[in-house]
Amino acid sequence: MMKNKNVIIKPVDKNNWRDFETLFESKGGPHYCWCMAWRMTGEERKNNTTENRKKFIKQRVESKIPIGILGYLNEEAIAWCSVAPRETYRSLGGDENLESVWSIVCFFVKKEYQGRGVATTIIENAKDYAKKMEQNI
């Protein structure tokens, strides 16, 4: 598998929220779900609109709940990987009693960067990020 050494990885936080927002709202971006499909609580599902999904994910970022990482090339966010503690997702199936487990449930690479090793790079970095956070993936 090809990796792209030029891609810089940063966890999503309030400082780069705008980059996350721009990536998700870009052509072909996952702006319809805001990566909330596996995160929504029962109460949030009652208000399940695109606008609210964006609001819900932003609330998590503002609360410093890990949601994932962005991949940058030339200071532009070009890729996303949802990697976070398992307990921040709704049931994913399997053993739900695993402590210190992080899960990857989604990733996105802008079309013009697909086939350049970006997906491999962001997934490998997602695993490294989880390990740095003293977790298992």
NORDAVEN-V956323 format. One record per helix or strand. SS is the DSSP state (H for helix, E for strand). FROM is the first residue (numbers start at 1). TO is the last residue. If there is no record, write none. Layout:
SS:FROM:TO
SS:FROM:TO
This chain:
E:8:11
H:17:25
H:42:45
H:50:62
E:69:73
E:76:85
H:86:88
E:101:109
H:111:113
H:118:132
E:136:136
